[in-house]
Amino acid sequence: GEDVEQSLFLSVREGDSSVINCTYTDSSSTYLYWYKQEPGAGLQLLTYIFSNMDMKQDQRLTVLLNKKDKHLSLRIADTQTGDSAIYFCAEKGTGGFKTIFGAGTRLFVKA
Amino acid sequence: SAVISQKPSRDICQRGTSLTIQCQVDSQVTMMFWYRQQPGQSLTLIATANQGSEATYESGFVIDKFPISRPNLTFSTLTVSNMSPEDSSIYLCSVAPQRGGSYEQYFGPGTRLTVT
């Protein structure tokens, strides 16, 4: 079945760039999402990318998609302590409305 | 975007009781979803609730345990019935507005349930 995998932890220094990686198995994935979850809060949609794109930039966030390798990454430039959170990768296939989530990557930002 | 509120935000319940969680959206949406996030885990879809039809449950979830109502296009409830400690989780309501062909999906703040 469909699966989305992420590394569980990432630690960076404040001001550095963070790169969170994700792989997925569903070749029919049409939409790929990045969500942010801060402690005690719900999920905030950060950005998403269509499968016919290979890059999307939104301020400090850059999403890269390698459809051949089914690999998605989220780069956060100039990482701040406020970026400390869990980041979830998710995918949705064509014609379906079920979104499959990865386990989440916990980002620690050291001052 | 869509603004979603949930009530209650958290609750502590005794085993064997039931809790109904409410989800309110600030705009009309066709598709609403209920997810469970167990401690330290990712999100698992419980069911999809479309207005005017029965909810569609994912494997491992049944209507008797998680009855859902969807009386209109801005509101839904999820009941967690006959609770046990294994039901302790965050329950999240989600919507996919699909305006203008967009497939964005938004989440409520969640209801943190602890069953003792």
HADDOCK unambig.tbl for C-alpha pairs under 7 A between the chains (distance, minus, plus):
assign (segid A and resid 41 and name CA) (segid B and resid 109 and name CA) 5.46 0.50 0.50
assign (segid A and resid 42 and name CA) (segid B and resid 107 and name CA) 6.36 0.50 0.50
assign (segid A and resid 42 and name CA) (segid B and resid 108 and name CA) 5.86 0.50 0.50
assign (segid A and resid 42 and name CA) (segid B and resid 109 and name CA) 3.95 0.50 0.50
assign (segid A and resid 42 and name CA) (segid B and resid 110 and name CA) 5.49 0.50 0.50
assign (segid A and resid 43 and name CA) (segid B and resid 107 and name CA) 5.67 0.50 0.50
assign (segid A and resid 44 and name CA) (segid B and resid 107 and name CA) 6.95 0.50 0.50
assign (segid A and resid 45 and name CA) (segid B and resid 106 and name CA) 6.55 0.50 0.50
assign (segid A and resid 101 and name CA) (segid B and resid 42 and name CA) 6.66 0.50 0.50
assign (segid A and resid 101 and name CA) (segid B and resid 43 and name CA) 6.29 0.50 0.50
assign (segid A and resid 102 and name CA) (segid B and resid 42 and name CA) 6.42 0.50 0.50
assign (segid A and resid 103 and name CA) (segid B and resid 41 and name CA) 6.22 0.50 0.50
assign (segid A and resid 103 and name CA) (segid B and resid 42 and name CA) 4.55 0.50 0.50
assign (segid A and resid 104 and name CA) (segid B and resid 42 and name CA) 6.41 0.50 0.50
